Amino acid sequence: LFARQHTFLICTIIVRKLKADISAAFPSLTADELTELVPNKEELNVVKIYAHKGDALTLYVLHKNPLFFELEKRLYPTVYVLWRYPALLPTFRTWPPVLQKLVGGADLMLPGVVVPSSGLPEVKRGDCCSVTLVNNRAPVAVGSAAVSSGEMRSLGMKGRGVCVLHAYMDNLWRVALRRTAHFVPSDDIEEEEVEKCEEEEQEEQEEQERTPGAKVTNQARSGLEELSLAEQEEERGDGEEEANQDDLKMPQEIMDALLLRCFLHALKSKVKKSELPLLTSTFLRNHMFSCCPSGTQLDIKKSSYKKLSKFLQAMQKQHNLVRVRELTKGVESIVEVDWKNRELRYFKVPEETDDEASPAPDRGDGAEPPYRPPEITALYSVSSRLEPLFLDAKKRKGTILQPEEVRHIVTEYVKNNELVDENNKNYVTINPTLCDCLLEKSEYQEVESLKWDDLFSRALGRMQECYQVVYPGHAPIRKKGHMEPIDISVASRGSNKKVTLIKNLEVYGLDPAAVGTALQRRVQASSVLQPIPGSKDKVLVQIQGNQIHQVGNLLIDHYQIPRKYIQGLDKAPKGGKKK
């Protein structure tokens, strides 16, 4: 909810009314705790917020620190309040690497929830709850329960668990004057482990302070020192420990390093001299993105450069790696590469990215079998009107037949009743049974014969349509009606922003989360899963921009979904030069 910037207006409110609302929403707070949280004689400010999705919220701020926000007439505490009162809300625990996803606007999914020995907290759908990290009781996110505790257990801990509204390090967190995070040890770890955690973190801090030229942001460092966990880090190894710390500690610097790595990799292994001059946009899209390590996403907007042109200027002026010129007005190209540059010559291409250009990683986990599309067969059910036509074949109303069987039965009926026109065998003479089954009332006196193709099409058109779908490794499933197509549409968000919505992926055995991740890698745009109103088990994939062309290519080329089962491909943006 607070993943992006927002605008606000400030005015003064009466403290007494707010305290009454807080007491009613959070009855576990004592009178002394409530007074300590919201002093009677202090001036409180109310902030009217308009979030990036257009939602109107009310934020209550004391001494430039946000305490509560109100959404749809319901109060939610910020992480600053929960750091003072960790037990204020029911809590779900997750692993530290999940925090980066929550900060980016993702919801907490049930597979990422760590279930303690005491079991899940008892919540109902829509109840306010918080999210903590393993071995740290200081909440890092606030939201509402997507389903009840009982439903979580019945679903096998799969699906959406907590709809996150506010998280540590989002824009609401940045409103505060003091942004120091808290470390609150969990009850289920020993004191020795906590002391060990603190000692290791202090040693790391001293070592970083001794290192010359180290770029460490105090704000991010303090948050990391109190949110990272020694025990969890040891289990994941030193290399991954440093990576996880960097993700929380220096997001801009990590993205800067990733940009430089992909840039050098692309120059050394992807770009050829014959390709120069090369459009900078083509270089980014076709070369740098393909060099991005697995599990990471290249996003220039999250770097200190913010724009590709500024990054390339730095590569030209500070590193002397390339020369960039504006060959046509407003369009930059890389015209020269210094292949003898020391930094480029000594750069070693990472082994883990050798095969990342292939579409295979779109599957996500390499241990999972490759996706195979279901086999879909069109079927027809005998209707009451056509039942007399199928009586000779002993097919009653409701019998499901394949198109070939329908053609065979109709053909046998015509031959057995000697209805083939003697003068022209391409026509079939209409008898009373065929007249009642296939002709309209207005045609009774006019139509005396039909062509074979017309006969078959009329017979199929007056039958109940059905279909059979066979998922790999499962028994065939037969249903009446049409096979629901995958629906791709474009919606507007805000004044001039477009998003692409993809529905009905589950019908074809596709995992919406896997499809969203694959699209995110292909187009380098954020994606999110949202529940479909009125449907319990279905979700839609939302991805930024008009990505219909890319979605169609992914579904048709990679997942082998037939084009006739994809709806909305005609809404793709048209190519051509802009006037």
Disulfide bonds with the S-S distance in Angstrom:
none
